[in-house]
Amino acid sequence: MRRVVHWRSRNPERGAAAVEFALVVPLLILTTIGAYDACRMVTSRTMLAYATIVGARTGVVLQTATTSVVQTAVINAAPFLHLTTSNVPTVSSSNGTWANRNRGDVVTVTAKFQFTPTLPLFTRLVQKNYTYTSKMTIP
């Protein structure tokens, strides 16, 4: 009869590193993507606030400013957000007309942006609608 030899490894913890790697890497990837999305979210919010300020300033400074000129200024100030005129729904002057603006009139610009995270997994947690309004007074 043949003798069956059982092969035993000299190191009983062989393969433990592969298991640990398989457990840690997905968490590391999710953390990295989460940090990336958090940076994108803060940047988007800041850019939207800046764009409304630029739009209000354009409405105050330019004598020939119209609603479309102010909307274009807001859209151009935040190219990363891919805004359209539907994202800038409110552009107004306190006296109601753009042609007869005077010193002390207030120009108001409102812009909206919906942030969507990179991973669909985070969509339910951090899908945010941001709305910013800037008001400036004509000096």
ChimeraX commands (.cxc) that place a marker at each C-alpha (Angstrom):
marker #1 position 0.00,0.00,0.00 radius 0.5
marker #1 position 0.98,3.47,-0.61 radius 0.5
marker #1 position 1.58,5.81,2.14 radius 0.5
marker #1 position -0.30,9.13,1.90 radius 0.5
marker #1 position 1.82,12.06,2.84 radius 0.5
marker #1 position 0.04,15.20,4.07 radius 0.5
marker #1 position 1.88,18.29,3.05 radius 0.5
marker #1 position 1.97,20.89,5.75 radius 0.5
marker #1 position 3.16,24.39,5.27 radius 0.5
marker #1 position 5.90,25.55,7.51 radius 0.5
marker #1 position 4.08,28.87,7.92 radius 0.5
marker #1 position 0.51,28.40,9.20 radius 0.5
marker #1 position -0.36,32.08,8.48 radius 0.5
marker #1 position 0.33,31.81,4.80 radius 0.5
marker #1 position -2.25,33.78,2.75 radius 0.5
marker #1 position -3.28,36.03,5.64 radius 0.5
marker #1 position -1.81,39.06,3.87 radius 0.5
marker #1 position -3.94,38.41,0.79 radius 0.5
marker #1 position -7.10,38.21,2.91 radius 0.5
marker #1 position -6.24,41.40,4.78 radius 0.5
marker #1 position -5.51,43.15,1.47 radius 0.5
marker #1 position -8.87,42.02,0.07 radius 0.5
marker #1 position -10.66,43.44,3.13 radius 0.5
marker #1 position -8.83,46.76,3.32 radius 0.5
marker #1 position -8.58,47.81,-0.36 radius 0.5
marker #1 position -12.34,48.35,-0.97 radius 0.5
marker #1 position -12.54,50.54,2.13 radius 0.5
marker #1 position -9.50,52.49,1.01 radius 0.5
marker #1 position -11.01,53.03,-2.47 radius 0.5
marker #1 position -14.36,54.17,-1.02 radius 0.5
marker #1 position -12.58,56.57,1.33 radius 0.5
marker #1 position -10.54,58.03,-1.53 radius 0.5
marker #1 position -13.57,58.53,-3.76 radius 0.5
marker #1 position -15.52,59.98,-0.82 radius 0.5
marker #1 position -12.76,62.51,-0.17 radius 0.5
marker #1 position -12.72,63.40,-3.88 radius 0.5
marker #1 position -16.50,63.96,-3.85 radius 0.5
marker #1 position -16.27,66.06,-0.68 radius 0.5
marker #1 position -13.70,68.30,-2.39 radius 0.5
marker #1 position -15.90,68.56,-5.49 radius 0.5
marker #1 position -18.90,69.47,-3.33 radius 0.5
marker #1 position -17.07,72.26,-1.51 radius 0.5
marker #1 position -15.59,73.55,-4.78 radius 0.5
marker #1 position -19.01,73.55,-6.46 radius 0.5
marker #1 position -20.58,75.46,-3.60 radius 0.5
marker #1 position -17.78,78.03,-3.60 radius 0.5
marker #1 position -17.86,78.46,-7.38 radius 0.5
marker #1 position -21.63,78.98,-7.35 radius 0.5
marker #1 position -21.34,81.65,-4.66 radius 0.5
marker #1 position -18.56,83.36,-6.63 radius 0.5
marker #1 position -20.59,83.21,-9.86 radius 0.5
marker #1 position -23.56,84.97,-8.24 radius 0.5
marker #1 position -21.24,87.68,-6.94 radius 0.5
marker #1 position -19.77,88.16,-10.44 radius 0.5
marker #1 position -23.28,88.36,-11.92 radius 0.5
marker #1 position -24.44,90.93,-9.38 radius 0.5
marker #1 position -21.28,92.98,-9.91 radius 0.5
marker #1 position -21.81,92.86,-13.68 radius 0.5
marker #1 position -25.35,94.14,-13.21 radius 0.5
marker #1 position -24.13,96.97,-11.01 radius 0.5
marker #1 position -21.07,98.07,-12.99 radius 0.5
marker #1 position -22.27,97.88,-16.59 radius 0.5
marker #1 position -24.66,100.64,-17.62 radius 0.5
marker #1 position -25.88,98.53,-20.54 radius 0.5
marker #1 position -26.45,95.38,-18.47 radius 0.5
marker #1 position -29.48,93.28,-19.29 radius 0.5
marker #1 position -30.79,90.04,-17.83 radius 0.5
marker #1 position -29.06,87.98,-20.52 radius 0.5
marker #1 position -25.73,89.80,-20.00 radius 0.5
marker #1 position -25.86,89.08,-16.26 radius 0.5
marker #1 position -26.83,85.44,-16.84 radius 0.5
marker #1 position -23.93,85.04,-19.26 radius 0.5
marker #1 position -21.55,86.55,-16.69 radius 0.5
marker #1 position -22.73,84.02,-14.08 radius 0.5
marker #1 position -22.38,81.10,-16.50 radius 0.5
marker #1 position -18.89,82.18,-17.60 radius 0.5
marker #1 position -17.71,82.70,-14.01 radius 0.5
marker #1 position -18.23,79.01,-13.18 radius 0.5
marker #1 position -17.27,76.88,-16.20 radius 0.5
marker #1 position -16.68,73.81,-14.01 radius 0.5
marker #1 position -20.38,73.72,-13.06 radius 0.5
marker #1 position -21.70,73.67,-16.65 radius 0.5
marker #1 position -24.47,76.14,-15.78 radius 0.5
marker #1 position -27.18,77.13,-18.25 radius 0.5
marker #1 position -29.64,80.02,-18.24 radius 0.5
marker #1 position -32.15,77.78,-16.45 radius 0.5
marker #1 position -29.69,77.61,-13.52 radius 0.5
marker #1 position -29.82,81.41,-13.19 radius 0.5
marker #1 position -33.57,81.95,-12.89 radius 0.5
marker #1 position -33.65,85.28,-11.06 radius 0.5
marker #1 position -31.89,88.43,-12.17 radius 0.5
marker #1 position -33.60,91.61,-11.08 radius 0.5
marker #1 position -33.14,95.28,-10.37 radius 0.5
marker #1 position -34.94,96.94,-7.46 radius 0.5
marker #1 position -36.59,99.60,-9.64 radius 0.5
marker #1 position -37.92,96.97,-12.06 radius 0.5
marker #1 position -36.18,98.10,-15.25 radius 0.5
marker #1 position -32.59,97.77,-16.38 radius 0.5
marker #1 position -32.61,100.92,-18.51 radius 0.5
marker #1 position -33.42,103.38,-15.71 radius 0.5
marker #1 position -31.15,102.15,-12.94 radius 0.5
marker #1 position -29.95,104.78,-10.50 radius 0.5
marker #1 position -27.58,105.10,-7.60 radius 0.5
marker #1 position -28.87,103.06,-4.66 radius 0.5
marker #1 position -30.72,100.49,-6.76 radius 0.5
marker #1 position -30.13,96.87,-5.75 radius 0.5
marker #1 position -29.27,94.17,-8.30 radius 0.5
marker #1 position -30.18,90.64,-7.17 radius 0.5
marker #1 position -28.87,87.47,-8.80 radius 0.5
marker #1 position -29.92,83.94,-7.81 radius 0.5
marker #1 position -28.29,80.80,-9.15 radius 0.5
marker #1 position -29.04,77.12,-8.54 radius 0.5
marker #1 position -26.89,74.03,-8.92 radius 0.5
marker #1 position -27.49,70.36,-8.15 radius 0.5
marker #1 position -24.44,68.44,-6.99 radius 0.5
marker #1 position -24.36,64.75,-7.86 radius 0.5
marker #1 position -21.57,62.58,-6.41 radius 0.5
marker #1 position -19.27,60.41,-8.52 radius 0.5
marker #1 position -20.44,57.08,-7.11 radius 0.5
marker #1 position -24.15,56.26,-7.31 radius 0.5
marker #1 position -23.75,54.71,-3.86 radius 0.5
marker #1 position -23.36,58.17,-2.32 radius 0.5
marker #1 position -26.27,59.74,-4.24 radius 0.5
marker #1 position -28.83,59.13,-1.53 radius 0.5
marker #1 position -26.49,60.48,1.12 radius 0.5
marker #1 position -25.11,63.67,-0.41 radius 0.5
marker #1 position -27.18,64.76,-3.40 radius 0.5
marker #1 position -27.52,68.47,-2.72 radius 0.5
marker #1 position -29.33,71.35,-4.33 radius 0.5
marker #1 position -27.46,74.58,-3.79 radius 0.5
marker #1 position -29.09,77.97,-4.24 radius 0.5
marker #1 position -27.16,81.21,-3.79 radius 0.5
marker #1 position -28.37,84.78,-3.97 radius 0.5
marker #1 position -26.15,87.84,-4.22 radius 0.5
marker #1 position -27.39,91.39,-3.85 radius 0.5
marker #1 position -25.34,94.47,-4.68 radius 0.5
marker #1 position -26.21,98.11,-4.48 radius 0.5
marker #1 position -25.26,100.51,-7.26 radius 0.5
marker #1 position -22.84,103.05,-5.74 radius 0.5
marker link #1:1,2 radius 0.2
marker link #1:2,3 radius 0.2
marker link #1:3,4 radius 0.2
marker link #1:4,5 radius 0.2
marker link #1:5,6 radius 0.2
marker link #1:6,7 radius 0.2
marker link #1:7,8 radius 0.2
marker link #1:8,9 radius 0.2
marker link #1:9,10 radius 0.2
marker link #1:10,11 radius 0.2
marker link #1:11,12 radius 0.2
marker link #1:12,13 radius 0.2
marker link #1:13,14 radius 0.2
marker link #1:14,15 radius 0.2
marker link #1:15,16 radius 0.2
marker link #1:16,17 radius 0.2
marker link #1:17,18 radius 0.2
marker link #1:18,19 radius 0.2
marker link #1:19,20 radius 0.2
marker link #1:20,21 radius 0.2
marker link #1:21,22 radius 0.2
marker link #1:22,23 radius 0.2
marker link #1:23,24 radius 0.2
marker link #1:24,25 radius 0.2
marker link #1:25,26 radius 0.2
marker link #1:26,27 radius 0.2
marker link #1:27,28 radius 0.2
marker link #1:28,29 radius 0.2
marker link #1:29,30 radius 0.2
marker link #1:30,31 radius 0.2
marker link #1:31,32 radius 0.2
marker link #1:32,33 radius 0.2
marker link #1:33,34 radius 0.2
marker link #1:34,35 radius 0.2
marker link #1:35,36 radius 0.2
marker link #1:36,37 radius 0.2
marker link #1:37,38 radius 0.2
marker link #1:38,39 radius 0.2
marker link #1:39,40 radius 0.2
marker link #1:40,41 radius 0.2
marker link #1:41,42 radius 0.2
marker link #1:42,43 radius 0.2
marker link #1:43,44 radius 0.2
marker link #1:44,45 radius 0.2
marker link #1:45,46 radius 0.2
marker link #1:46,47 radius 0.2
marker link #1:47,48 radius 0.2
marker link #1:48,49 radius 0.2
marker link #1:49,50 radius 0.2
marker link #1:50,51 radius 0.2
marker link #1:51,52 radius 0.2
marker link #1:52,53 radius 0.2
marker link #1:53,54 radius 0.2
marker link #1:54,55 radius 0.2
marker link #1:55,56 radius 0.2
marker link #1:56,57 radius 0.2
marker link #1:57,58 radius 0.2
marker link #1:58,59 radius 0.2
marker link #1:59,60 radius 0.2
marker link #1:60,61 radius 0.2
marker link #1:61,62 radius 0.2
marker link #1:62,63 radius 0.2
marker link #1:63,64 radius 0.2
marker link #1:64,65 radius 0.2
marker link #1:65,66 radius 0.2
marker link #1:66,67 radius 0.2
marker link #1:67,68 radius 0.2
marker link #1:68,69 radius 0.2
marker link #1:69,70 radius 0.2
marker link #1:70,71 radius 0.2
marker link #1:71,72 radius 0.2
marker link #1:72,73 radius 0.2
marker link #1:73,74 radius 0.2
marker link #1:74,75 radius 0.2
marker link #1:75,76 radius 0.2
marker link #1:76,77 radius 0.2
marker link #1:77,78 radius 0.2
marker link #1:78,79 radius 0.2
marker link #1:79,80 radius 0.2
marker link #1:80,81 radius 0.2
marker link #1:81,82 radius 0.2
marker link #1:82,83 radius 0.2
marker link #1:83,84 radius 0.2
marker link #1:84,85 radius 0.2
marker link #1:85,86 radius 0.2
marker link #1:86,87 radius 0.2
marker link #1:87,88 radius 0.2
marker link #1:88,89 radius 0.2
marker link #1:89,90 radius 0.2
marker link #1:90,91 radius 0.2
marker link #1:91,92 radius 0.2
marker link #1:92,93 radius 0.2
marker link #1:93,94 radius 0.2
marker link #1:94,95 radius 0.2
marker link #1:95,96 radius 0.2
marker link #1:96,97 radius 0.2
marker link #1:97,98 radius 0.2
marker link #1:98,99 radius 0.2
marker link #1:99,100 radius 0.2
marker link #1:100,101 radius 0.2
marker link #1:101,102 radius 0.2
marker link #1:102,103 radius 0.2
marker link #1:103,104 radius 0.2
marker link #1:104,105 radius 0.2
marker link #1:105,106 radius 0.2
marker link #1:106,107 radius 0.2
marker link #1:107,108 radius 0.2
marker link #1:108,109 radius 0.2
marker link #1:109,110 radius 0.2
marker link #1:110,111 radius 0.2
marker link #1:111,112 radius 0.2
marker link #1:112,113 radius 0.2
marker link #1:113,114 radius 0.2
marker link #1:114,115 radius 0.2
marker link #1:115,116 radius 0.2
marker link #1:116,117 radius 0.2
marker link #1:117,118 radius 0.2
marker link #1:118,119 radius 0.2
marker link #1:119,120 radius 0.2
marker link #1:120,121 radius 0.2
marker link #1:121,122 radius 0.2
marker link #1:122,123 radius 0.2
marker link #1:123,124 radius 0.2
marker link #1:124,125 radius 0.2
marker link #1:125,126 radius 0.2
marker link #1:126,127 radius 0.2
marker link #1:127,128 radius 0.2
marker link #1:128,129 radius 0.2
marker link #1:129,130 radius 0.2
marker link #1:130,131 radius 0.2
marker link #1:131,132 radius 0.2
marker link #1:132,133 radius 0.2
marker link #1:133,134 radius 0.2
marker link #1:134,135 radius 0.2
marker link #1:135,136 radius 0.2
marker link #1:136,137 radius 0.2
marker link #1:137,138 radius 0.2
marker link #1:138,139 radius 0.2
view
